[in-house]
Amino acid sequence: MTDRDSTARGRELGAELRKRRLAAGLQLSYVARKLGWSPAKLSRMESGGRGQSEVDVAIYLTFCGVHKEELNELLELAREPDDGYLIRPHGQRLPDELRSLVFHETTAVNIHEYDPLLIPGLLQTEAYARALFYWTGLIPQEEVEARVQARMDRQALMRRPDPPVFDFFIHESALRSQVGGEQVMNEQLLQLVFQTSLSHCVIRIVPSTAGPHGAFNGPFRVMRYAEHGPVVYLETFTTSIFLDGRADIETYGRILARISRLALSVGESRDFLAQLASEHDQPEEERDDRA
C-alpha cells in the first residue's frame, strides 16, 4: 500500500476495526469467510485503505458484536470524507484524552514539534502542567488533577522500549514565560536539560534574536510513519486538526526546515537551558536585586 492509498482518517478507522475484531477473539480469515469477503479486502480495511464504505464497516462491526452506541460512534468516523482534513472537537476533554491524537502519535516513528508559547505537553513536569491548568481557568478545579494525570500518562510514549524519535523546537519566549513560581520553572528547565541526554529526544531552542515567536502561526507537530505519509497536527482550545494533504505537508516541511536553520545547536540549547534553570534557582533577595 502506498502513502496515498491511505489517509489519517482511514488508518484511525482501520485500527479501531482491528481492535474490535481482536476483542471478539476472531481471526481475520474466519471473518472473511463468514462474510463472504476476501481476506485481502478485510486486510485493506484494517490497514486504512481508501474505500472503507459505511455499509461494509457496519456489517463488519455488527459481526464482531459491537454494541449500538460504539457502533454509531465508529460509523461517524466512516462517514467523514477523506479530503486531507481530520477535525476533532475536544468537547469536555483535553487533547491528551483524544483517541485520534493518541493513535497517531503512538504509531509514528518520528515526531517534530515546534512550540513558541509553552513547554510541549510531552515534556512538562506535573507541577508545570498543574500550574498551567489552574492559570487558564478553563477547567473546574476538581478536575485539574485528573487532567494532569492524563498528560502524565500520555508521556509514557517517551519511555516505552521503542519510542518515536522526537525533535522538539521551543522558542525562547516559551521558556521565559513563567508558569507557576520560580521553583516550578527551575524544576521544569532542569527536566528539559535531563531530557536532552535521551538518545531519542532532541531539544533545540529558537532564540528570540531569530525572530518573533508568532512568525510561524503558533505551535504545530509533524508526525512521520514507516509505511505511510506524514500527518500535521494543529491544536486550538476547542479543536484538534490533522492534515495529510500533500500541499499542507510540503508547507510545514518548509517551515520546519526554516526553524531548524534558526535554532541553536543541541549543545548550545543544553547550555542555554542550564543557564536559564540557574536563574530560577537564586535566593529571593538575589532575584529582587537582579530585577
ABEGO torsion letter per residue (X at the ends): XBAAABBAAAAAAAAAAAAAAAAAGBBAAAAAAAAGBBAAAAAAAAAGBBGBBAAAAAAAAAAAGBBAAAAAAAAAAAABBBAGBBBBBAEABBAAABAAAAAAAAABABBBBBBAABBBAAABBAAAAAAAAAAAGABBAAAAAAAAAAAAAAAAAAABABBBBBBBBBBAAAAABBBEBAAAAAAAAAAAAAAAABAABBBBBBBAAAEBAAAAGEBBBBBBBAABBBBBBBBBAABBBBBABAAAAAAAAAAAAAAAAABBBAAAAAAAAAAAAAAAABBAAAAAAAX
